[in-house]
Amino acid sequence: MTLTDTMGNADFVLIDGIVYETEYVRVPDEDTHEDDVVLEAKHGDMEVELLCSDLTGATHLGEGVYRLLNGYHLRFLTTATVH
């Protein structure tokens, strides 16, 4: 799986050990430009915004963890439903 495959249904994103709640997620496609926002997430008063260009060149480290070129580690998470 690629980074963009994992981000589609994410309720949360773990960035460098901090869990942020996703407020907006856009999976990049052929119409997405490098300066388009693909993720907005919030943790308390802290807000994170990633552009499509931020995801370019991400390295998969295993178990759904990716390292971006800027050095951040991130992992997309979904809420589990127990029946």
Rosetta constraint file for C-alpha pairs under 8 A:
AtomPair CA 1 CA 5 HARMONIC 5.94 0.50
AtomPair CA 1 CA 6 HARMONIC 7.01 0.50
AtomPair CA 2 CA 6 HARMONIC 6.59 0.50
AtomPair CA 2 CA 60 HARMONIC 7.84 0.50
AtomPair CA 3 CA 7 HARMONIC 6.48 0.50
AtomPair CA 3 CA 55 HARMONIC 7.96 0.50
AtomPair CA 3 CA 58 HARMONIC 7.61 0.50
AtomPair CA 3 CA 60 HARMONIC 7.72 0.50
AtomPair CA 3 CA 64 HARMONIC 7.90 0.50
AtomPair CA 3 CA 66 HARMONIC 7.18 0.50
AtomPair CA 4 CA 8 HARMONIC 6.97 0.50
AtomPair CA 4 CA 27 HARMONIC 5.87 0.50
AtomPair CA 4 CA 28 HARMONIC 6.85 0.50
AtomPair CA 5 CA 27 HARMONIC 7.88 0.50
AtomPair CA 6 CA 10 HARMONIC 7.31 0.50
AtomPair CA 6 CA 64 HARMONIC 7.72 0.50
AtomPair CA 6 CA 76 HARMONIC 6.34 0.50
AtomPair CA 7 CA 25 HARMONIC 7.34 0.50
AtomPair CA 7 CA 27 HARMONIC 6.73 0.50
AtomPair CA 7 CA 76 HARMONIC 5.69 0.50
AtomPair CA 8 CA 25 HARMONIC 6.92 0.50
AtomPair CA 8 CA 26 HARMONIC 7.25 0.50
AtomPair CA 8 CA 27 HARMONIC 5.91 0.50
AtomPair CA 9 CA 78 HARMONIC 6.64 0.50
AtomPair CA 10 CA 22 HARMONIC 7.11 0.50
AtomPair CA 10 CA 25 HARMONIC 7.88 0.50
AtomPair CA 10 CA 76 HARMONIC 5.53 0.50
AtomPair CA 10 CA 77 HARMONIC 5.21 0.50
AtomPair CA 10 CA 78 HARMONIC 4.85 0.50
AtomPair CA 10 CA 79 HARMONIC 7.99 0.50
AtomPair CA 11 CA 21 HARMONIC 6.22 0.50
AtomPair CA 11 CA 22 HARMONIC 5.53 0.50
AtomPair CA 11 CA 76 HARMONIC 7.66 0.50
AtomPair CA 11 CA 77 HARMONIC 6.04 0.50
AtomPair CA 11 CA 78 HARMONIC 4.89 0.50
AtomPair CA 11 CA 79 HARMONIC 6.32 0.50
AtomPair CA 12 CA 19 HARMONIC 6.56 0.50
AtomPair CA 12 CA 20 HARMONIC 5.55 0.50
AtomPair CA 12 CA 21 HARMONIC 4.47 0.50
AtomPair CA 12 CA 22 HARMONIC 5.11 0.50
AtomPair CA 12 CA 41 HARMONIC 7.83 0.50
AtomPair CA 12 CA 76 HARMONIC 6.03 0.50
AtomPair CA 12 CA 77 HARMONIC 5.02 0.50
AtomPair CA 12 CA 78 HARMONIC 6.26 0.50
AtomPair CA 12 CA 79 HARMONIC 7.96 0.50
AtomPair CA 13 CA 19 HARMONIC 5.79 0.50
AtomPair CA 13 CA 20 HARMONIC 5.32 0.50
AtomPair CA 13 CA 21 HARMONIC 6.49 0.50
AtomPair CA 13 CA 22 HARMONIC 6.59 0.50
AtomPair CA 13 CA 41 HARMONIC 7.57 0.50
AtomPair CA 13 CA 74 HARMONIC 6.70 0.50
AtomPair CA 13 CA 75 HARMONIC 5.61 0.50
AtomPair CA 13 CA 76 HARMONIC 4.41 0.50
AtomPair CA 13 CA 77 HARMONIC 5.69 0.50
AtomPair CA 14 CA 18 HARMONIC 5.42 0.50
AtomPair CA 14 CA 19 HARMONIC 4.44 0.50
AtomPair CA 14 CA 20 HARMONIC 6.20 0.50
AtomPair CA 14 CA 73 HARMONIC 7.88 0.50
AtomPair CA 14 CA 74 HARMONIC 5.29 0.50
AtomPair CA 14 CA 75 HARMONIC 5.07 0.50
AtomPair CA 14 CA 76 HARMONIC 6.31 0.50
AtomPair CA 14 CA 77 HARMONIC 7.34 0.50
AtomPair CA 15 CA 19 HARMONIC 6.45 0.50
AtomPair CA 15 CA 20 HARMONIC 7.39 0.50
AtomPair CA 15 CA 72 HARMONIC 6.72 0.50
AtomPair CA 15 CA 73 HARMONIC 5.66 0.50
AtomPair CA 15 CA 74 HARMONIC 4.47 0.50
AtomPair CA 15 CA 75 HARMONIC 6.78 0.50
AtomPair CA 16 CA 72 HARMONIC 6.03 0.50
AtomPair CA 16 CA 73 HARMONIC 5.15 0.50
AtomPair CA 16 CA 74 HARMONIC 6.35 0.50
AtomPair CA 18 CA 43 HARMONIC 7.95 0.50
AtomPair CA 19 CA 43 HARMONIC 6.87 0.50
AtomPair CA 20 CA 41 HARMONIC 5.56 0.50
AtomPair CA 20 CA 42 HARMONIC 5.06 0.50
AtomPair CA 20 CA 43 HARMONIC 4.74 0.50
AtomPair CA 21 CA 41 HARMONIC 5.31 0.50
AtomPair CA 21 CA 42 HARMONIC 5.30 0.50
AtomPair CA 21 CA 43 HARMONIC 6.37 0.50
AtomPair CA 22 CA 39 HARMONIC 7.28 0.50
AtomPair CA 22 CA 40 HARMONIC 6.08 0.50
AtomPair CA 22 CA 41 HARMONIC 4.21 0.50
AtomPair CA 22 CA 42 HARMONIC 6.54 0.50
AtomPair CA 23 CA 39 HARMONIC 7.67 0.50
AtomPair CA 23 CA 40 HARMONIC 5.48 0.50
AtomPair CA 23 CA 41 HARMONIC 5.19 0.50
AtomPair CA 23 CA 42 HARMONIC 7.09 0.50
AtomPair CA 24 CA 38 HARMONIC 7.39 0.50
AtomPair CA 24 CA 39 HARMONIC 5.49 0.50
AtomPair CA 24 CA 40 HARMONIC 4.95 0.50
AtomPair CA 24 CA 41 HARMONIC 6.86 0.50
AtomPair CA 25 CA 38 HARMONIC 5.47 0.50
AtomPair CA 25 CA 39 HARMONIC 4.64 0.50
AtomPair CA 25 CA 40 HARMONIC 6.62 0.50
AtomPair CA 26 CA 37 HARMONIC 7.53 0.50
AtomPair CA 26 CA 38 HARMONIC 4.57 0.50
AtomPair CA 26 CA 39 HARMONIC 6.43 0.50
AtomPair CA 27 CA 38 HARMONIC 6.45 0.50
AtomPair CA 28 CA 32 HARMONIC 5.44 0.50
AtomPair CA 28 CA 38 HARMONIC 6.85 0.50
AtomPair CA 28 CA 52 HARMONIC 6.78 0.50
AtomPair CA 32 CA 36 HARMONIC 6.37 0.50
AtomPair CA 32 CA 52 HARMONIC 7.35 0.50
AtomPair CA 33 CA 52 HARMONIC 6.79 0.50
AtomPair CA 34 CA 51 HARMONIC 6.71 0.50
AtomPair CA 34 CA 52 HARMONIC 4.89 0.50
AtomPair CA 34 CA 53 HARMONIC 4.64 0.50
AtomPair CA 35 CA 51 HARMONIC 5.67 0.50
AtomPair CA 35 CA 52 HARMONIC 6.14 0.50
AtomPair CA 35 CA 53 HARMONIC 6.42 0.50
AtomPair CA 36 CA 51 HARMONIC 5.44 0.50
AtomPair CA 36 CA 52 HARMONIC 5.74 0.50
AtomPair CA 37 CA 49 HARMONIC 6.88 0.50
AtomPair CA 37 CA 50 HARMONIC 5.87 0.50
AtomPair CA 37 CA 51 HARMONIC 4.34 0.50
AtomPair CA 37 CA 52 HARMONIC 6.22 0.50
AtomPair CA 38 CA 49 HARMONIC 7.74 0.50
AtomPair CA 38 CA 50 HARMONIC 5.94 0.50
AtomPair CA 38 CA 51 HARMONIC 5.43 0.50
AtomPair CA 38 CA 52 HARMONIC 5.75 0.50
AtomPair CA 39 CA 48 HARMONIC 7.72 0.50
AtomPair CA 39 CA 49 HARMONIC 5.57 0.50
AtomPair CA 39 CA 50 HARMONIC 5.13 0.50
AtomPair CA 39 CA 51 HARMONIC 6.98 0.50
AtomPair CA 40 CA 47 HARMONIC 7.25 0.50
AtomPair CA 40 CA 48 HARMONIC 5.69 0.50
AtomPair CA 40 CA 49 HARMONIC 4.60 0.50
AtomPair CA 40 CA 50 HARMONIC 6.69 0.50
AtomPair CA 41 CA 47 HARMONIC 5.78 0.50
AtomPair CA 41 CA 48 HARMONIC 5.23 0.50
AtomPair CA 41 CA 49 HARMONIC 6.63 0.50
AtomPair CA 42 CA 46 HARMONIC 5.74 0.50
AtomPair CA 42 CA 47 HARMONIC 4.45 0.50
AtomPair CA 42 CA 48 HARMONIC 6.28 0.50
AtomPair CA 43 CA 47 HARMONIC 6.40 0.50
AtomPair CA 50 CA 54 HARMONIC 5.99 0.50
AtomPair CA 50 CA 55 HARMONIC 7.72 0.50
AtomPair CA 51 CA 55 HARMONIC 7.13 0.50
AtomPair CA 52 CA 56 HARMONIC 6.77 0.50
AtomPair CA 54 CA 68 HARMONIC 6.86 0.50
AtomPair CA 54 CA 69 HARMONIC 7.33 0.50
AtomPair CA 54 CA 70 HARMONIC 7.64 0.50
AtomPair CA 55 CA 68 HARMONIC 6.28 0.50
AtomPair CA 55 CA 69 HARMONIC 7.87 0.50
AtomPair CA 56 CA 68 HARMONIC 7.70 0.50
AtomPair CA 56 CA 69 HARMONIC 7.75 0.50
AtomPair CA 57 CA 68 HARMONIC 6.83 0.50
AtomPair CA 57 CA 69 HARMONIC 6.36 0.50
AtomPair CA 58 CA 66 HARMONIC 6.10 0.50
AtomPair CA 58 CA 67 HARMONIC 5.49 0.50
AtomPair CA 58 CA 68 HARMONIC 4.45 0.50
AtomPair CA 58 CA 69 HARMONIC 6.10 0.50
AtomPair CA 59 CA 66 HARMONIC 5.35 0.50
AtomPair CA 59 CA 67 HARMONIC 5.13 0.50
AtomPair CA 59 CA 68 HARMONIC 6.50 0.50
AtomPair CA 59 CA 69 HARMONIC 7.99 0.50
AtomPair CA 60 CA 64 HARMONIC 7.13 0.50
AtomPair CA 60 CA 65 HARMONIC 6.08 0.50
AtomPair CA 60 CA 66 HARMONIC 4.50 0.50
AtomPair CA 60 CA 67 HARMONIC 6.56 0.50
AtomPair CA 61 CA 65 HARMONIC 5.43 0.50
AtomPair CA 61 CA 66 HARMONIC 5.50 0.50
AtomPair CA 61 CA 67 HARMONIC 6.91 0.50
AtomPair CA 62 CA 66 HARMONIC 7.51 0.50
AtomPair CA 64 CA 75 HARMONIC 5.80 0.50
AtomPair CA 64 CA 76 HARMONIC 7.43 0.50
AtomPair CA 65 CA 73 HARMONIC 6.64 0.50
AtomPair CA 65 CA 74 HARMONIC 5.68 0.50
AtomPair CA 65 CA 75 HARMONIC 4.82 0.50
AtomPair CA 66 CA 73 HARMONIC 5.54 0.50
AtomPair CA 66 CA 74 HARMONIC 5.37 0.50
AtomPair CA 66 CA 75 HARMONIC 6.40 0.50
AtomPair CA 67 CA 71 HARMONIC 6.02 0.50
AtomPair CA 67 CA 72 HARMONIC 5.67 0.50
AtomPair CA 67 CA 73 HARMONIC 4.47 0.50
AtomPair CA 67 CA 74 HARMONIC 6.50 0.50
AtomPair CA 68 CA 72 HARMONIC 5.40 0.50
AtomPair CA 68 CA 73 HARMONIC 6.37 0.50
AtomPair CA 68 CA 74 HARMONIC 7.76 0.50
